[in-house]
Amino acid sequence: MKENTKILGFANGNQTSYKLKFDNIEETVVSTVSGKALFDFLWIDGDMLRTIFTDIVIAYGGGSTEQAIKKSTAYVDKNSYLTVYIASFIDYLANGSNEFTTFLGSDFTAPKKGSEKYFDKFLNTMLDSIEQKKAEIKFYLDKVIKDKKGSLPQRFTKHREESKLFNFDFASYFDAGDDVIVYPLETIDDVIRFDIMLMLVNKIKFKPCKCCGEYFIPRGRINSEYCERIMPGETKPCSEIGALKTFDIVHKDDAIHKAYITAYRRMDSRQRAKLITKEEFKEFGKNARAERKKCYNGEITLEQFQTWLDDFR
């Protein structure tokens, strides 16, 4: 192992851990369930990544490495991949070495140092590289998840030649009987492969969320359909709003459901404005669902149901 290795991958049980050993940053270890950090990183919006790295560049340009590190603390440890990227990026800003461009992979070409608006160009190139990497991962995972034949490791092996990133034989890398496995990781591709291989060794299942569409590892019940992430513009996670959104989509042309949901949201707004109590809102919901059932069963007409709902304005 090289003495100057910056990233060490650790395998311990179903956890993937990375020890970061950069010159200007305190040695850090980040861990998560194998595969989870990758799926969460794919979910992070490109505009959010731009904001994060722009803030770090501004902090570094207006102060020092210490300022850049201080600025990054709000983002570090939120996601293992994001932490690895940030640590590598700050190390590059401080040292100006080629190690960061090597870390980003052979398909990354940095702009010429000293050129006009160098940091802007570098940032744009880096963010493009990240988005391309995310797109490649998603494309490959789509292939694997849609193939229903064989186990997850078998499906990865079957499709691995379709992607240089995933063209590996995980069985030759790991002995699942070892308590702890340590590997030096020199590029982001190495980091991704290490995580995915551990996910396969530990037989960790993943699926797309039925609300946001992004991949996740079910926590608790293996048949969970929704992830725990909060989509942009929402205040609650997919696990809380997913079923309602799915129901809305299924019933988008359903006049009975439209009447019910319009009245429900109106009463919810009244409850939030304290025009009615939580108990009154709960009682309305219970009675409205009972009336809706009658309408679906043909016991009352849509007009009668609408009149009943309108009485609660």
Buried (B, 14 or more C-beta within 10 A) or exposed (E): EEEEEBBBBBBBEBBBBBBBBBEBBEEBEBBBBBBBBBBBBBBBEEEEBBEBBBBBBBBBEEEBBEBBBEBBEEBBEBBBBBBBBBBBBBBBBBBEEEBBBBBBBEEBEBBEEEEEEEBEBBBEBBBEBBEEBBEBBBEBBEBBBEBEEEEBBEBBBBBBEEBEBBEBEBEEBBEEEEEEBEBEBBBBBBBBBBBBBBBBBBEBEBBBBBBBEBBBBBEEEEEBBBBBBBBEEBEEBBBBBBBEBBEBEEBEEBEBBBBBBEBBEBBBEBBEEEEBEEEBBEEBBEEBEEBBEBBEEEEBEEEEBBEBBEEBE
